[in-house]
Amino acid sequence: MTKKNRGIHALLAFLILNTLWALASWRLKQEMLPSPVTVYQHLFQMDMANLGLHVYNSLVRLFWGMLIAVVLGFGIGLLMGRVEIMNRLLDPIVYLTYPIPKIALLPIIMLLFGLGNLSKIILITLIVVFQVILSVRDGIKAIPESYYKNLQVLGASSLQQFVEITLPAGVASILSAIRIALGTAIAILFFTEVYGTQFGLGYFVMDAWGRLDYLDMYSGILVLSAVAFLLFLGIDLLERRLLRWRESI
């Protein structure tokens, strides 16, 4: 799909969603569901510096949580994918802890690490890291052993084999895992920002809801949706840049 087609499809989806929103608002005729035109007008009249501060704090928490999860997940997934004894040792641990609903651990994490950014980052890390581990492990284990043997015949060192074969497969798996986990991470971040903070899009939306300021609430939801959309676009762009070798397959 070309960039032009992607843009057209995104614009079409945007128009359809806003049309459905406008129809629902017109049908209900209630203050709790204002029209999209009213919300957009309010959004562009808001204090962008204050709104930007909420966006910045949410992005900082999301960035560090995702970064720590990717670093840990890649290292553990690499060990499990290439070293069979490590896979046998860690596999039961991963499968026992992965199904645990991480949001249930929020009270414990907040008791141990406080109500600040650290507890929010830890929770995001716990949610994302297992998906990265399993994705990287499976991606690396799926590499045919003949690929390594061919490079060994050509005299490639272990480092060269890692750079040419293992690393590309690992990066592809990481990006796939991040794309899947990002939506969940944003949802959890939204929930955790209700506690122990006065900055963040989750706090902004829930605070507006508590004040019955529906225009602020919907504006915050729109901004959160826009941020998530841009993050997904960024992942797609990064994937195209880092995985150009796929185009030749």
Salt bridges, closest charged atoms under 4 A:
GLU84 OE2 - ARG88 NE 3.66
GLU84 OE1 - LYS141 NZ 3.45
ASP91 OD1 - ARG137 NH1 2.51
ASP138 OD1 - ARG137 NH2 2.78
GLU145 OE1 - ARG82 NH1 3.89
GLU193 OE2 - ARG61 NH1 2.72
ASP207 OD2 - ARG211 NE 2.92
ASP213 OD2 - ARG211 NH1 3.34
ASP216 OD1 - HIS42 NE2 2.65
ASP216 OD2 - ARG211 NH2 3.56
ASP236 OD1 - ARG179 NH2 2.90
GLU239 OE1 - ARG179 NH2 2.86
GLU239 OE2 - ARG246 NH1 3.44
